[in-house]
Amino acid sequence: MSRRPVSEEIKTEKKAERIKFLKSLIFPCVLTVIIAAFVYTIITYQAIEEEAEIVTVESYAGDSSEMVLENDYLKFSFDPATTHFSVTDKKSGNTWLSNPENASNDSLALTEEKGKLNSTLILVYSIDTGAQTTLNNYNYSIENGIYDVEQGEDYIRVNYSVGKVEKEYVIPPVITKDRYDQFMGTMSLDGKNFSEQYYKKYDINKLGKKDDKEELLANFPILETSVIYVLRDSANDNIKKSIQKYFAEAGYTYEDYIADKELDTRAQTSDKPIFTVDMIYKLYGDDLVVEVPM
């Protein structure tokens, strides 16, 4: 009967130790980041009918080499693969981290909390009804690689696209018959049989009764001169992931994907907001200054 109180006491002690550890990671400059982030992130998202603004979604394509800013007092080390950073005081040798190490493996943190622990920015927005949504830039930007990094002479700028962005798969949304046959001819039998289920063939001279010729030509102008295959709407993310694997094995490249995307003129729209946020890191004497342009 005495085991349960001991177990609860141990859990309480572990929780207190964890909180104490997290507090030890806080550096005055990081507090500045948090304050600046929250000033920026009290954003009101108006759900009214306006002309849609085109938001450019940044995607990091650089290498993962460490970026460094340094002066006589501080060394700022930035990891472009995660956008996490550390700050070292050269005089004392002490180093502060932007995020806890191995936060994703924290056995005490819930999944949502792990996202926050891995984040450098928390964004809160509300619609005109007053309902609020919270987005952290780990789950909604960093994890998906939808950000860009620029290093200047005395600064490092991170441009985050924060929001629920549809994942992009390197598979042909539309492809001409000649090229389709080429890839199917080099694909494994399993891959060919699987992929063929999710592509529909269109021939301008042999359209079905339910096919809208004008709409098809508007969406796929290439159909006027070529027989094409179009990815079916029934292909979900898991299916697209499998198709991507099979096409990659058949030699399909990102350059092929970009070329095939040009054949699809359908407007890709979404009613889910995407926020573009810049964070600029600079060293001024013994201070790390973080700018969040409004």
N, C-alpha and C positions, 0 to 999 in steps of 0.2 A: 504493500500500500504506500510505501514511502518513496517509490521510484518516480512517480509522476511529478511531485513537487520539485524533486531534484532536476528532472528533465526540463521543466519549465524555467527553472532558475538558470540552467545552463544556456537555454535559448535566449533568455533576457540578457545574459552577460555577453553572448556572442553578438547580439543585435547592437548592444551599447558599444562594443569594441569596433564593430563595422562603422557605426556612425562617427565614432571618434577618428577612425582612419580616414573616412571621406572628408571630414572637416580639416584634417591635416594637409589635404591636397590643395586647399583653397589658397590662392595667392592673391594679393590685392589687385594685381592687374587682371586676374580672371574675374574678380568681382566687377571690374569695370566692363568686361565683356558681357557679363550677365545683365548688368544694368542697361547697357546700350542695347542689348538684344531685346529686352522686354519693353524698352521705350519704343523700339521699332515695331515690335510684334503686336501691339494692341491695334490691330488693323480691322477696319470694318469692311466686310465684303458685301457690297450692295447687290441684292438679287433683283435687279431691275433690268428691263429690256434696253440694252444698249448695243451699239455696234461692237462686235467681239474684237478685242485687242489681240494681236498675234504675239504670243510669248515665245521667245527663242529658248528652247531647252538646251542648256549647256551639257556637254558630255566630256568627261575627262579622258583624254587620249594620250597623255604624256607618260613619261616613265615614273618609276617610284623612287627615284634618287632623292635623298634628303636635301631639303633646302634650308639655308642658314642665313640669319641676319646676326650681325655681331658688332659690338662697339667696345669701349674700354671697360664697361660695367657689366653688360649682359650678353649672353649667347642665346639666341632664339632658334630652336631646331624644329623644323616643320616636316611632317610626313605627308606627302601629297596623296598617298594611297588611302589614307583615312582622314586627312585634314586635322589630325590631332597634333599637338605640339608640346614642347617642354621649354622652360625658361631656366637658365642657370645663372646664378649670381657668381661672377668671377672672383669676387673678394672672399666670400664665405665658402664657395663650392657647393652651396645648396642648390638643388634642382626641384622645380615645381612642375607638375603635370597638368595638362588641360583636362584630362579624363583619367579615371582609375584604370590601372593596368588589368587586363584580362576581365573586363567588366562583363563580357558576353558569357563567361563561365562562372559568374557569381551565383552560387547555389541558393542564396537567400533572396535574390532579386527576381521579381516576376518579369515576364517577357516584355511588357510595356516599359517597366522600369529600366531594363537593360538597354532599351533604345535610348532612353533619356541619359543614362550614364555614359553612353557612347557619343552623345550629341555635343555640339558646341553652340547650338542655338535652339531655343524653343520659340515657336511661333504660334500665336493665338489669334484667331479671326472670328468675327461674328457676322451673320447675315442680318437683313433688316428685321427679321422676326425676333432677334435677340439670342438665338441659339448659337453657342460657341463651339468651335472645334480647335483642338490643339494638335499641332504637327511638330515633331522634332526632326532636325535635319539629318539624323542618322538613318532612320527608317524611310524617310521620304526624300532623300537626296544622296547622302554618302554611300549607303549600302547598295544603291542602284547605279552609282557612278555618274549621276546627272549633276555634275558641277565642273567648273574649270578653274585652273590655277595659273596665276601669272606672277612671276618674280621680277621686280624692278631693281634698280640700284640700291634703294633704301627701303623697300617694302615688299610684302607678299600679299597679293589680293586673291581671295577665293570668291568665285561667283557661284552661288547655290541656286538651283532650280528646285524649290521645295513644293511638293504636292504629290498627288496620286497620278503618276505618269504611267501610261500603258507601256509595258515592257516590249522592247523591240526584238524581233527574232530575225536572224539572217536567213530568210527563206523567200522565194519569189511570191509576191502577192499576185502578180500577173507575169506570164512568161509565154513567149511564142512557141508554137508546136515544135519547130526545129530544135530549139534549145532545150525544151522539155524532154524531147526524145533523146537528146544527147546525154542529159544527166541521168535519165531513167536507164539508159543503156549501160552506164558505168556503175549504177547503184546496185547494192546487194539485193537479192531476191526479196528478202524480208522487208527491206527499205522500200523497194519498188511497190510491193503489194500494199504496204501500209500507206505510203504517200499518195498513191493513185486514188485512194478513197476520198481524199480531201481536196481534190482539184477537179473542177468542172470544165469541160471542153466547150468552146464556143466557135462556131463557124458561121460567118455572116450569111452564107448561102444555105445553111441547114439549121436555122433557129427553131426552137420549140414553140408551141402555141402560147406558152406563158411567158416567153422571152420578149421583153420590150426592146425592139431594135434601136429606137432613138436613145433610150436611156443607156443601153450598152455602148453605143458609139460615143455618147457623151462621156461616159466613164472610162472607156478604153478605145481611144481613137485608132490605135493600131489594128483593131478588129476589122477595119475597112479593107485592109490589105493582107492581113495574116490571120491564120487560125491560132487561137490562144487558149491557155489554161488559166483559170482564176481560182485562187484559194477560197474554199467554201467558208461561209460565216460560222459553220458548226465546229470549226477547228478552234478548240480552246487552248489555253496556255500550255497544258501538258502535252497536247497533241502537237502544237507548234514546236515545242522543245524536242520532241522525237523526230519530227520532220527536219528540223535544223541539223540534228545529228546525222541523219541519212544523207542530206544534201552536202554537208561538209565532207563526209567520207567520199562523196562522188566528185569532189573538187570544186564545189560551189564556194565562191569567195564574197567578201564584203563588197568588192567592186561590182560583181555580178548583181548583188542585191540592190545597190544604188542604181544601176542601169535598169533593172526590172521595175523599181519603184517609179521610174519616170513614165512607165506605160500605164500607170494607174492615176487617173486624174480625180478620183473621188475625194471629196473634202474630208479630211480627218479632223473632226471636231469633238470637243468634250465639254460637259457642263461642270467639270470639277476644276476648281481654281488652282493655278500654279503661281507661286510667288517667286520672284527673282530677288535675291538678297546678296549684296556684296559685303564681305568683311575684309578690312584692310589692316594688316599688322605692321607697325613701325616701332623702332626703338628711338627714344629720346632720352639721352643721358642714362639714368638708372631706372627709367620707366618704360614699360611696354604699353603702347597706346593702340587701341583697337577702334577703328572708325567703321561705322555702319551708315553709309550715305542714305539719306531719305529720298 
